[in-house]
Amino acid sequence: MTYELAIGDRAYSSWSLRGWLPFDAFGLPVRVRTARLYSDALPALLAEFPPARTVPVMRTPEGTVVADSLAIAEELASRHPEAGIWPADPAHRAVARALAAEMHAGFAPLRQHCPMNLRVSYADCDPPAAVRADLDRIEAIWADARRRCGSTGDWLCGAYSAADAVFAPVAARIAGYGLPVGPEAAAYVAAHLRHPSFRRWRAMALVDGPDQETYRRDHPQRPWPGPAPLPARAVAEGTPENALCPYSGKPVSDLMEIGGRTFGFCNPFCRDKTVADPEAWPAFMALLRGD
């Protein structure tokens, strides 16, 4: 039973990230379809998912189309209660749903001043008062959720849930634009940056098509503040340790070197996404470990 999910550019489409995370973070099977934002490819793709007007949009195995990231999370939770997409405790689940709803409907100044861009990090973006007010509110509701749910770990309502998934692009904005937050909020942002599903998405975002000029800003840049990828590089020749691509299972055609070892992949995309962040890819890490 596999779902189908249509998304936009991984580097820039924050709502696509919110729609995809419940699949990857909770181990649900999905076939992803992509189209570049601000191109003719997007309406062409959406035409296959009527009546959706924007991404993300999901098609269930039975053929029902569900648009909107929050609706997708709710539908997946109802179909897969064992996955833990929402907290099991009713009081904690209520807190998580309220958080997700507020994120879904609010924080327009933050979104407008700091559009998500996973390919760059800025040292400072001089946030105006309206953005600082959004940050104050975000910190307040994050702290309130932790208090009401008794959460002492990385996440807002206990274990990772859909409430955290909807705030992943906010964490990416705080990290990517160097936005000022307190220590507790900064720790929550850091947890997102090291979450395996977020890292997988960002690894794909780094090689998922050319830059979109509309997202470029002239702020001073700095290195991405999340975990550093393993040092890796594409190579033209060598003898790979594996005969089949760890992602597709197809014969290898492209090579990558990491730590003095050479591995093969079936095409440049598989190779390049691994170079982008090999630690983010379970299949490749299994190959490294010799599983």
Backbone as CSV, one residue per row, in Angstrom:
resi,resn,N_x,N_y,N_z,CA_x,CA_y,CA_z,C_x,C_y,C_z
1,MET,0.849,-1.184,0.000,0.000,0.000,0.000,0.888,1.239,0.000
2,THR,1.024,1.899,-1.153,1.908,3.043,-1.296,1.110,4.291,-1.640
3,TYR,1.446,5.381,-0.983,0.844,6.674,-1.266,1.640,7.370,-2.365
4,GLU,1.022,8.382,-2.977,1.689,9.225,-3.961,1.633,10.654,-3.446
5,LEU,2.766,11.357,-3.516,2.852,12.704,-2.964,3.480,13.631,-3.988
6,ALA,2.796,14.717,-4.318,3.338,15.734,-5.219,3.893,16.884,-4.390
7,ILE,5.120,17.297,-4.707,5.794,18.362,-3.964,6.473,19.331,-4.929
8,GLY,6.914,20.479,-4.386,7.703,21.438,-5.148,9.174,21.323,-4.820
9,ASP,9.954,22.363,-5.154,11.398,22.346,-4.905,11.676,22.065,-3.431
10,ARG,12.522,21.091,-3.162,12.807,20.744,-1.766,13.541,21.863,-1.032
11,ALA,14.341,22.626,-1.734,15.105,23.691,-1.070,14.213,24.826,-0.585
12,TYR,13.066,25.019,-1.225,12.285,26.234,-0.983,10.845,25.988,-0.521
13,SER,10.272,24.851,-0.829,8.854,24.625,-0.560,8.656,24.117,0.862
14,SER,8.389,25.049,1.769,8.237,24.678,3.180,7.013,23.799,3.405
15,TRP,5.942,24.076,2.681,4.746,23.248,2.859,4.973,21.839,2.319
16,SER,5.771,21.709,1.263,6.106,20.369,0.771,6.879,19.587,1.825
17,LEU,7.807,20.255,2.510,8.545,19.606,3.594,7.582,19.119,4.668
18,ARG,6.618,19.969,5.044,5.645,19.570,6.060,4.811,18.375,5.587
19,GLY,4.500,18.322,4.302,3.713,17.208,3.790,4.483,15.912,3.717
20,TRP,5.799,16.000,3.479,6.627,14.801,3.302,7.077,14.197,4.616
21,LEU,7.336,15.027,5.611,7.921,14.535,6.864,7.111,13.413,7.522
22,PRO,5.767,13.481,7.584,5.050,12.369,8.226,5.277,11.021,7.554
23,PHE,5.548,11.018,6.256,5.843,9.759,5.585,7.207,9.230,6.023
24,ASP,8.222,10.049,5.896,9.582,9.577,6.162,9.832,9.348,7.645
25,ALA,9.386,10.283,8.478,9.663,10.188,9.910,8.945,9.016,10.561
26,PHE,7.807,8.601,9.991,7.033,7.522,10.595,7.005,6.265,9.735
27,GLY,7.874,6.200,8.738,8.071,4.968,7.988,6.907,4.548,7.125
28,LEU,6.213,5.507,6.495,5.067,5.179,5.647,5.498,5.200,4.178
29,PRO,5.068,4.237,3.383,5.529,4.145,1.983,4.938,5.238,1.119
30,VAL,5.775,5.870,0.317,5.302,6.960,-0.533,6.134,7.035,-1.801
31,ARG,5.471,7.339,-2.901,6.131,7.647,-4.167,6.034,9.147,-4.364
32,VAL,7.161,9.819,-4.494,7.200,11.280,-4.563,7.281,11.736,-6.008
33,ARG,6.450,12.705,-6.344,6.467,13.365,-7.648,6.858,14.824,-7.422
34,THR,7.744,15.352,-8.223,8.225,16.717,-8.004,7.997,17.584,-9.233
35,ALA,7.814,18.873,-8.984,7.720,19.864,-10.055,8.329,21.158,-9.547
36,ARG,8.985,21.874,-10.418,9.662,23.111,-10.048,8.635,24.218,-9.834
37,LEU,8.763,24.935,-8.722,7.907,26.078,-8.470,8.079,27.140,-9.559
38,TYR,7.022,27.901,-9.821,7.052,28.985,-10.797,7.421,28.492,-12.193
39,SER,6.992,27.275,-12.516,7.234,26.726,-13.846,5.947,26.072,-14.344
40,ASP,5.903,25.806,-15.650,4.735,25.142,-16.224,4.599,23.706,-15.724
41,ALA,5.693,23.160,-15.185,5.639,21.779,-14.715,4.719,21.627,-13.511
42,LEU,4.615,22.677,-12.685,3.796,22.563,-11.479,2.312,22.424,-11.799
43,PRO,1.703,23.325,-12.579,0.291,23.101,-12.905,0.047,21.820,-13.675
44,ALA,1.033,21.395,-14.472,0.876,20.127,-15.192,0.810,18.955,-14.221
45,LEU,1.649,19.000,-13.192,1.617,17.937,-12.183,0.320,17.999,-11.388
46,LEU,-0.084,19.198,-10.982,-1.296,19.338,-10.178,-2.529,18.894,-10.937
47,ALA,-2.489,18.993,-12.260,-3.623,18.537,-13.062,-3.867,17.040,-12.896
48,GLU,-2.852,16.309,-12.446,-3.005,14.875,-12.194,-3.576,14.594,-10.810
49,PHE,-3.764,15.657,-10.000,-4.274,15.508,-8.639,-5.481,16.431,-8.423
50,PRO,-6.496,16.353,-9.268,-7.634,17.255,-9.082,-8.366,16.940,-7.776
51,PRO,-8.872,17.956,-7.059,-8.967,19.381,-7.437,-7.867,20.236,-6.809
52,ALA,-6.703,19.668,-6.477,-5.651,20.410,-5.776,-5.185,21.606,-6.597
53,ARG,-4.837,22.679,-5.888,-4.338,23.891,-6.543,-2.888,24.181,-6.200
54,THR,-2.344,23.469,-5.206,-0.957,23.718,-4.822,-0.387,22.468,-4.158
55,VAL,0.909,22.443,-3.990,1.587,21.340,-3.314,1.753,21.692,-1.837
56,PRO,1.827,20.660,-0.977,1.816,19.233,-1.286,0.392,18.713,-1.462
57,VAL,0.295,17.630,-2.193,-0.988,16.940,-2.343,-0.708,15.446,-2.413
58,MET,-1.541,14.687,-1.724,-1.362,13.241,-1.600,-2.491,12.520,-2.320
59,ARG,-2.157,11.380,-2.924,-3.168,10.446,-3.409,-3.056,9.167,-2.597
60,THR,-4.163,8.746,-2.004,-4.153,7.522,-1.206,-4.071,6.305,-2.120
61,PRO,-3.744,5.133,-1.581,-3.702,3.926,-2.410,-5.025,3.631,-3.106
62,GLU,-6.138,4.115,-2.523,-7.447,3.886,-3.147,-7.780,4.936,-4.196
63,GLY,-6.950,6.010,-4.293,-7.159,7.017,-5.303,-7.737,8.324,-4.821
64,THR,-8.004,8.464,-3.516,-8.536,9.715,-2.981,-7.436,10.770,-2.914
65,VAL,-7.735,11.967,-3.391,-6.776,13.067,-3.375,-6.984,13.905,-2.118
66,VAL,-5.893,14.148,-1.377,-5.929,14.945,-0.149,-4.889,16.049,-0.290
67,ALA,-5.363,17.286,-0.377,-4.459,18.430,-0.478,-4.250,19.046,0.896
68,ASP,-3.140,19.770,1.061,-2.798,20.509,2.270,-2.028,19.619,3.256
69,SER,-0.922,20.153,3.747,-0.029,19.368,4.602,-0.691,18.930,5.904
70,LEU,-1.508,19.791,6.509,-2.153,19.416,7.761,-3.210,18.343,7.527
71,ALA,-3.958,18.459,6.433,-4.927,17.422,6.098,-4.231,16.097,5.814
72,ILE,-3.079,16.159,5.180,-2.318,14.935,4.912,-1.911,14.264,6.219
73,ALA,-1.396,15.041,7.161,-0.988,14.480,8.450,-2.173,13.859,9.174
74,GLU,-3.311,14.545,9.167,-4.490,14.014,9.845,-4.967,12.724,9.196
75,GLU,-4.989,12.679,7.863,-5.451,11.473,7.181,-4.505,10.301,7.426
76,LEU,-3.212,10.565,7.391,-2.253,9.493,7.674,-2.396,8.998,9.108
77,ALA,-2.621,9.915,10.041,-2.780,9.515,11.437,-4.006,8.639,11.619
78,SER,-5.090,8.956,10.915,-6.297,8.147,11.056,-6.134,6.774,10.432
79,ARG,-5.320,6.680,9.388,-5.108,5.398,8.709,-4.030,4.552,9.385
80,HIS,-3.123,5.208,10.093,-1.988,4.497,10.703,-1.858,4.913,12.173
81,PRO,-2.819,4.563,13.004,-2.757,4.988,14.407,-1.544,4.451,15.142
82,GLU,-1.012,3.334,14.656,0.150,2.741,15.309,1.432,3.524,15.065
83,ALA,1.429,4.426,14.084,2.647,5.152,13.714,3.032,6.211,14.738
84,GLY,2.068,6.725,15.496,2.384,7.752,16.479,2.548,9.138,15.890
85,ILE,1.808,9.441,14.826,1.925,10.751,14.188,1.479,11.859,15.134
86,TRP,0.446,11.605,15.944,0.038,12.511,17.025,0.299,11.828,18.358
87,PRO,0.494,12.568,19.431,0.699,11.935,20.741,-0.483,11.061,21.132
88,ALA,-0.205,9.978,21.831,-1.259,9.057,22.262,-2.092,9.643,23.395
89,ASP,-1.475,10.402,24.284,-2.196,11.006,25.394,-3.147,12.083,24.865
90,PRO,-4.447,12.014,25.212,-5.407,12.967,24.659,-5.061,14.427,24.957
91,ALA,-4.606,14.728,26.173,-4.262,16.101,26.514,-3.068,16.580,25.696
92,HIS,-2.075,15.724,25.548,-0.902,16.091,24.767,-1.255,16.205,23.285
93,ARG,-2.144,15.334,22.822,-2.579,15.404,21.424,-3.298,16.721,21.149
94,ALA,-4.103,17.173,22.103,-4.791,18.454,21.940,-3.801,19.604,21.839
95,VAL,-2.772,19.579,22.665,-1.726,20.607,22.599,-1.039,20.581,21.236
96,ALA,-0.694,19.385,20.766,0.009,19.246,19.494,-0.843,19.753,18.333
97,ARG,-2.129,19.439,18.357,-3.004,19.880,17.270,-3.170,21.397,17.293
98,ALA,-3.263,21.976,18.487,-3.374,23.437,18.572,-2.115,24.117,18.039
99,LEU,-0.952,23.564,18.359,0.302,24.101,17.831,0.315,24.060,16.306
100,ALA,-0.048,22.895,15.748,-0.027,22.738,14.296,-0.992,23.696,13.621
101,ALA,-2.167,23.885,14.219,-3.153,24.782,13.630,-2.665,26.230,13.636
102,GLU,-2.033,26.656,14.736,-1.534,28.026,14.782,-0.429,28.239,13.753
103,MET,0.442,27.258,13.609,1.489,27.374,12.600,0.878,27.441,11.208
104,HIS,-0.134,26.634,10.978,-0.766,26.552,9.670,-1.381,27.884,9.265
105,ALA,-1.891,28.626,10.225,-2.656,29.833,9.911,-1.900,31.138,10.151
106,GLY,-0.743,31.091,10.790,-0.135,32.330,11.239,1.290,32.558,10.788
107,PHE,1.900,33.562,11.427,3.306,33.909,11.273,3.665,34.378,9.863
108,ALA,2.763,35.176,9.269,3.003,35.689,7.920,4.256,36.563,7.832
109,PRO,4.540,37.459,8.807,5.766,38.264,8.674,7.039,37.417,8.600
110,LEU,7.120,36.365,9.415,8.283,35.490,9.373,8.392,34.815,8.018
111,ARG,7.280,34.325,7.512,7.293,33.645,6.213,7.733,34.590,5.098
112,GLN,7.239,35.824,5.138,7.521,36.770,4.058,8.960,37.284,4.110
113,HIS,9.445,37.588,5.306,10.795,38.138,5.419,11.865,37.053,5.272
114,CYS,11.530,35.841,5.652,12.505,34.748,5.665,11.963,33.520,4.940
115,PRO,11.789,33.578,3.623,11.334,32.383,2.906,12.340,31.250,3.073
116,MET,11.845,30.035,3.195,12.756,28.917,3.433,13.721,28.747,2.269
117,ASN,14.983,28.607,2.590,16.026,28.347,1.606,17.063,27.457,2.277
118,LEU,17.041,26.176,1.952,17.910,25.207,2.616,19.300,25.144,2.002
119,ARG,19.582,25.993,1.020,20.888,25.966,0.357,21.856,27.012,0.890
120,VAL,21.414,27.823,1.838,22.260,28.919,2.297,21.933,29.202,3.752
121,SER,22.872,29.808,4.458,22.627,30.285,5.818,23.215,31.681,5.938
122,TYR,22.445,32.569,6.552,22.856,33.957,6.701,23.258,34.254,8.139
123,ALA,24.236,35.117,8.296,24.685,35.500,9.629,23.686,36.422,10.308
124,ASP,22.984,37.227,9.505,22.018,38.180,10.068,21.131,38.651,8.931
125,CYS,19.820,38.756,9.208,18.900,39.257,8.181,18.166,40.492,8.644
126,ASP,18.614,41.092,9.754,18.022,42.314,10.285,16.502,42.200,10.373
127,PRO,15.987,41.264,11.177,14.539,41.041,11.220,13.789,42.255,11.747
128,PRO,12.726,42.677,11.075,11.942,43.815,11.552,11.111,43.439,12.773
129,ALA,10.429,44.427,13.336,9.680,44.219,14.577,8.611,43.153,14.438
130,ALA,7.945,43.080,13.289,6.887,42.084,13.112,7.451,40.666,13.140
131,VAL,8.636,40.468,12.584,9.267,39.147,12.624,9.690,38.809,14.049
132,ARG,10.229,39.777,14.760,10.611,39.537,16.159,9.386,39.209,17.008
133,ALA,8.266,39.826,16.699,7.039,39.497,17.424,6.608,38.057,17.131
134,ASP,6.743,37.636,15.879,6.449,36.239,15.545,7.368,35.294,16.321
135,LEU,8.646,35.630,16.390,9.600,34.783,17.119,9.247,34.716,18.599
136,ASP,8.844,35.831,19.165,8.441,35.826,20.577,7.254,34.899,20.794
137,ARG,6.272,34.970,19.903,5.100,34.104,20.027,5.484,32.635,19.839
138,ILE,6.333,32.353,18.879,6.768,30.971,18.645,7.490,30.421,19.871
139,GLU,8.403,31.193,20.433,9.095,30.733,21.639,8.106,30.499,22.779
140,ALA,7.106,31.366,22.899,6.132,31.229,23.983,5.314,29.961,23.845
141,ILE,4.832,29.652,22.637,3.993,28.458,22.488,4.827,27.185,22.541
142,TRP,6.084,27.265,22.105,6.953,26.092,22.270,7.179,25.796,23.751
143,ALA,7.482,26.812,24.517,7.731,26.624,25.951,6.465,26.162,26.665
144,ASP,5.324,26.725,26.284,4.061,26.328,26.904,3.738,24.867,26.601
145,ALA,3.979,24.435,25.379,3.719,23.038,25.023,4.603,22.096,25.836
146,ARG,5.866,22.419,25.979,6.760,21.585,26.779,6.277,21.499,28.224
147,ARG,5.839,22.631,28.764,5.375,22.641,30.153,4.122,21.782,30.308
148,ARG,3.154,21.972,29.415,1.894,21.251,29.550,2.031,19.758,29.265
149,CYS,2.980,19.392,28.417,3.177,17.975,28.090,4.276,17.333,28.933
150,GLY,4.933,18.124,29.783,6.015,17.585,30.590,7.172,17.078,29.758
151,SER,7.411,17.719,28.626,8.437,17.247,27.704,9.822,17.707,28.142
152,THR,10.714,16.760,28.337,12.082,17.078,28.728,13.096,16.670,27.665
153,GLY,12.624,16.074,26.557,13.511,15.652,25.487,13.609,16.698,24.393
154,ASP,13.847,16.233,23.179,14.062,17.141,22.056,12.781,17.816,21.566
155,TRP,11.615,17.172,21.759,10.431,17.560,21.009,9.378,18.209,21.882
156,LEU,8.371,18.793,21.258,7.443,19.669,21.962,6.457,18.934,22.856
157,CYS,5.987,17.781,22.416,4.893,17.100,23.124,5.262,15.668,23.480
158,GLY,6.506,15.432,23.797,6.981,14.082,24.089,7.814,13.581,22.929
159,ALA,7.369,12.475,22.297,8.054,11.950,21.121,7.784,12.849,19.910
160,TYR,8.619,12.728,18.904,8.438,13.467,17.654,7.032,13.230,17.117
161,SER,6.339,14.316,16.729,4.966,14.208,16.255,4.739,15.167,15.100
162,ALA,3.510,15.166,14.583,3.162,16.078,13.496,3.336,17.532,13.905
163,ALA,3.194,17.830,15.203,3.426,19.197,15.665,4.861,19.629,15.392
164,ASP,5.806,18.724,15.584,7.200,19.040,15.278,7.412,19.140,13.774
165,ALA,6.766,18.263,13.018,6.924,18.300,11.563,6.503,19.642,10.990
166,VAL,5.396,20.217,11.487,4.951,21.490,10.917,5.886,22.635,11.289
167,PHE,6.647,22.480,12.381,7.587,23.531,12.772,8.995,23.309,12.202
168,ALA,9.214,22.230,11.460,10.542,22.006,10.874,10.972,23.155,9.965
169,PRO,10.096,23.679,9.072,10.531,24.820,8.267,10.785,26.081,9.080
170,VAL,10.102,26.231,10.217,10.392,27.367,11.095,11.787,27.223,11.678
171,ALA,12.116,26.007,12.117,13.473,25.756,12.606,14.497,26.044,11.520
172,ALA,14.178,25.652,10.281,15.097,25.915,9.168,15.258,27.405,8.936
173,ARG,14.195,28.171,9.101,14.288,29.623,8.943,15.127,30.243,10.060
174,ILE,14.884,29.826,11.284,15.665,30.369,12.403,17.144,30.084,12.202
175,ALA,17.443,28.839,11.800,18.840,28.468,11.563,19.401,29.178,10.332
176,GLY,18.620,29.182,9.248,19.127,29.697,7.982,19.298,31.194,7.940
177,TYR,18.517,31.925,8.737,18.602,33.388,8.729,19.257,33.944,9.993
178,GLY,19.785,33.086,10.835,20.453,33.551,12.047,19.536,34.339,12.949
179,LEU,18.273,33.906,13.091,17.296,34.663,13.862,17.543,34.508,15.361
180,PRO,17.331,35.562,16.134,17.640,35.511,17.569,16.538,34.805,18.358
181,VAL,16.902,33.713,19.033,15.996,33.010,19.938,16.774,32.620,21.187
182,GLY,16.038,32.282,22.242,16.668,31.898,23.490,17.238,30.495,23.459
183,PRO,17.929,30.090,24.533,18.616,28.791,24.561,17.682,27.595,24.354
184,GLU,16.493,27.611,24.962,15.599,26.471,24.824,15.102,26.329,23.388
185,ALA,14.736,27.448,22.775,14.304,27.409,21.382,15.463,27.026,20.464
186,ALA,16.664,27.518,20.762,17.823,27.169,19.942,18.115,25.675,20.013
187,ALA,17.919,25.072,21.175,18.128,23.628,21.308,17.097,22.861,20.491
188,TYR,15.860,23.359,20.465,14.820,22.716,19.660,15.143,22.825,18.170
189,VAL,15.625,23.970,17.735,16.049,24.143,16.345,17.164,23.159,16.005
190,ALA,18.149,23.029,16.899,19.263,22.111,16.656,18.784,20.675,16.542
191,ALA,17.752,20.303,17.315,17.206,18.946,17.217,16.632,18.698,15.834
192,HIS,15.963,19.694,15.262,15.450,19.543,13.902,16.590,19.376,12.900
193,LEU,17.637,20.176,13.035,18.729,20.127,12.060,19.421,18.779,12.045
194,ARG,19.401,18.056,13.167,20.057,16.752,13.194,19.079,15.584,13.037
195,HIS,17.778,15.876,12.904,16.802,14.798,12.734,17.049,14.102,11.398
196,PRO,17.099,12.768,11.362,17.445,12.072,10.112,16.550,12.427,8.935
197,SER,15.247,12.568,9.151,14.358,12.883,8.034,14.628,14.277,7.495
198,PHE,14.846,15.247,8.372,15.181,16.596,7.909,16.492,16.575,7.134
199,ARG,17.453,15.839,7.624,18.744,15.774,6.932,18.605,15.118,5.568
200,ARG,17.750,14.099,5.454,17.523,13.476,4.159,16.914,14.484,3.185
201,TRP,15.920,15.222,3.659,15.276,16.219,2.800,16.284,17.277,2.362
202,ARG,17.087,17.791,3.293,18.036,18.839,2.926,19.102,18.308,1.980
203,ALA,19.525,17.058,2.173,20.503,16.479,1.254,19.948,16.466,-0.162
204,MET,18.685,16.111,-0.318,18.062,16.147,-1.644,17.902,17.580,-2.122
205,ALA,17.571,18.502,-1.198,17.360,19.898,-1.578,18.606,20.521,-2.193
206,LEU,19.770,20.114,-1.732,21.013,20.709,-2.223,21.286,20.378,-3.682
207,VAL,20.697,19.292,-4.190,20.961,18.884,-5.574,19.688,18.804,-6.397
208,ASP,18.582,19.314,-5.858,17.271,19.184,-6.485,17.006,20.375,-7.405
209,GLY,17.674,20.395,-8.565,17.457,21.454,-9.537,18.267,22.704,-9.257
210,PRO,18.227,23.669,-10.182,19.003,24.911,-10.021,18.400,25.821,-8.960
211,ASP,19.178,26.835,-8.575,18.690,27.813,-7.611,17.493,28.572,-8.172
212,GLN,16.597,28.973,-7.283,15.486,29.842,-7.644,15.871,31.271,-7.242
213,GLU,16.039,32.126,-8.214,16.534,33.478,-7.967,15.613,34.255,-7.032
214,THR,14.331,33.970,-7.062,13.393,34.738,-6.234,13.638,34.564,-4.739
215,TYR,14.363,33.495,-4.368,14.632,33.252,-2.949,15.979,33.817,-2.498
216,ARG,16.736,34.403,-3.411,18.059,34.919,-3.058,17.925,36.189,-2.224
217,ARG,18.748,36.307,-1.187,18.807,37.511,-0.377,20.271,37.968,-0.301
218,ASP,20.484,39.255,-0.027,21.832,39.818,-0.020,22.424,39.930,1.382
219,HIS,21.945,39.147,2.322,22.480,39.179,3.675,23.867,38.518,3.712
220,PRO,24.696,38.880,4.689,25.990,38.187,4.844,25.780,36.707,5.161
221,GLN,26.584,35.863,4.540,26.390,34.423,4.673,27.329,33.822,5.711
222,ARG,26.983,32.625,6.152,27.788,31.846,7.088,27.579,30.368,6.758
223,PRO,28.396,29.470,7.285,28.171,28.042,7.049,26.843,27.580,7.650
224,TRP,26.250,26.564,7.042,25.034,25.979,7.581,25.301,25.498,9.014
225,PRO,24.430,25.855,9.992,24.734,25.559,11.394,24.418,24.139,11.844
226,GLY,23.863,23.312,10.969,23.551,21.939,11.356,24.753,21.023,11.261
227,PRO,24.544,19.707,11.501,25.652,18.746,11.427,26.351,18.802,10.075
228,ALA,27.666,18.734,10.101,28.452,18.786,8.864,28.418,17.434,8.172
229,PRO,28.254,17.417,6.854,28.325,16.148,6.124,29.700,15.505,6.257
230,LEU,29.743,14.205,6.067,31.027,13.531,5.970,31.756,14.043,4.736
231,PRO,33.087,14.191,4.787,33.817,14.634,3.593,33.734,13.570,2.504
232,ALA,33.204,13.951,1.352,33.026,13.011,0.251,33.183,13.757,-1.055
233,ARG,33.518,13.021,-2.118,33.661,13.664,-3.422,33.364,12.663,-4.525
234,ALA,32.825,13.178,-5.607,32.627,12.346,-6.782,33.976,12.092,-7.439
235,VAL,34.182,10.884,-7.951,35.431,10.530,-8.631,35.109,9.903,-9.979
236,ALA,36.082,9.999,-10.892,35.870,9.533,-12.259,36.232,8.069,-12.454
237,GLU,37.124,7.532,-11.598,37.544,6.146,-11.803,37.886,5.506,-10.474
238,GLY,37.896,4.186,-10.477,38.161,3.424,-9.272,37.335,2.145,-9.275
239,THR,37.566,1.312,-8.285,36.834,0.050,-8.160,35.905,0.142,-6.967
240,PRO,34.592,0.183,-7.191,33.666,0.334,-6.072,33.573,-0.929,-5.228
241,GLU,33.280,-0.753,-3.946,33.105,-1.884,-3.041,31.765,-2.589,-3.267
242,ASN,30.833,-1.908,-3.878,29.502,-2.477,-4.096,29.217,-2.580,-5.584
243,ALA,28.478,-3.609,-5.964,28.125,-3.801,-7.362,26.803,-3.143,-7.732
244,LEU,25.946,-2.931,-6.722,24.625,-2.375,-6.973,24.444,-1.083,-6.190
245,CYS,23.704,-0.144,-6.756,23.414,1.129,-6.094,22.647,0.866,-4.799
246,PRO,23.055,1.481,-3.672,22.363,1.230,-2.407,20.943,1.793,-2.368
247,TYR,20.573,2.635,-3.336,19.238,3.220,-3.348,18.307,2.515,-4.329
248,SER,18.781,2.288,-5.549,17.910,1.729,-6.581,18.068,0.231,-6.773
249,GLY,19.229,-0.316,-6.348,19.505,-1.721,-6.610,19.978,-1.991,-8.030
250,LYS,20.192,-0.920,-8.817,20.651,-1.075,-10.196,22.181,-1.139,-10.251
251,PRO,22.738,-1.656,-11.366,24.206,-1.685,-11.502,24.794,-0.282,-11.395
252,VAL,25.994,-0.193,-10.817,26.609,1.114,-10.591,27.185,1.674,-11.882
253,SER,27.175,2.999,-11.982,27.755,3.677,-13.138,28.554,4.905,-12.727
254,ASP,28.308,5.433,-11.507,28.986,6.625,-11.016,29.652,6.313,-9.687
255,LEU,30.755,7.002,-9.406,31.571,6.667,-8.250,31.697,7.838,-7.276
256,MET,31.879,7.479,-5.999,32.114,8.452,-4.949,33.180,7.907,-4.016
257,GLU,34.041,8.818,-3.534,35.096,8.419,-2.594,34.836,9.079,-1.252
258,ILE,34.915,8.272,-0.202,34.748,8.793,1.147,35.663,8.010,2.085
259,GLY,36.503,8.737,2.821,37.408,8.095,3.761,38.336,7.082,3.130
260,GLY,38.757,7.325,1.903,39.649,6.412,1.215,38.958,5.202,0.614
261,ARG,37.635,5.128,0.705,36.872,4.018,0.147,36.043,4.507,-1.031
262,THR,35.835,3.645,-2.023,35.098,4.005,-3.231,33.795,3.223,-3.286
263,PHE,32.702,3.944,-3.541,31.381,3.336,-3.628,30.731,3.717,-4.949
264,GLY,29.865,2.838,-5.422,29.218,3.059,-6.701,27.737,3.360,-6.561
265,PHE,27.225,4.139,-7.542,25.816,4.507,-7.597,25.339,4.395,-9.033
266,CYS,24.022,4.357,-9.210,23.506,4.047,-10.542,23.450,5.257,-11.463
267,ASN,23.509,6.471,-10.906,23.437,7.657,-11.750,23.961,8.853,-10.963
268,PRO,24.205,9.973,-11.622,24.757,11.134,-10.902,23.873,11.637,-9.778
269,PHE,22.531,11.511,-9.925,21.676,12.021,-8.848,21.902,11.244,-7.565
270,CYS,21.918,9.916,-7.652,22.171,9.117,-6.447,23.527,9.444,-5.853
271,ARG,24.519,9.579,-6.704,25.855,9.914,-6.214,25.886,11.289,-5.573
272,ASP,25.312,12.272,-6.256,25.402,13.644,-5.768,24.591,13.867,-4.502
273,LYS,23.462,13.204,-4.366,22.698,13.382,-3.134,23.459,12.780,-1.962
274,THR,24.259,11.742,-2.233,25.066,11.154,-1.181,26.222,12.080,-0.818
275,VAL,26.838,12.673,-1.808,27.896,13.639,-1.542,27.349,14.805,-0.727
276,ALA,26.100,15.181,-0.991,25.515,16.315,-0.281,25.467,16.069,1.218
277,ASP,25.098,14.878,1.638,25.059,14.562,3.068,24.925,13.056,3.243
278,PRO,26.023,12.315,3.137,25.914,10.867,3.188,25.369,10.337,4.503
279,GLU,25.576,11.064,5.604,25.070,10.580,6.882,23.544,10.576,6.942
280,ALA,22.914,11.273,6.019,21.463,11.367,6.046,20.775,10.191,5.363
281,TRP,21.524,9.308,4.749,20.911,8.268,3.939,21.124,6.886,4.567
282,PRO,20.075,6.265,5.105,20.222,4.968,5.782,20.851,3.894,4.909
283,ALA,20.448,3.820,3.633,20.983,2.768,2.769,22.490,2.914,2.606
284,PHE,22.943,4.150,2.469,24.369,4.359,2.298,25.124,4.094,3.595
285,MET,24.556,4.508,4.724,25.221,4.256,5.997,25.325,2.770,6.277
286,ALA,24.314,2.002,5.879,24.387,0.553,6.019,25.534,-0.014,5.192
287,LEU,25.740,0.550,4.015,26.850,0.133,3.175,28.178,0.467,3.829
288,LEU,28.275,1.661,4.417,29.494,2.054,5.114,29.817,1.119,6.273
289,ARG,28.759,0.725,6.999,28.962,-0.140,8.160,29.186,-1.592,7.790
290,GLY,28.835,-1.941,6.559,28.965,-3.325,6.132,27.810,-4.197,6.575
291,ASP,26.635,-3.580,6.805,25.456,-4.361,7.221,25.038,-5.349,6.137
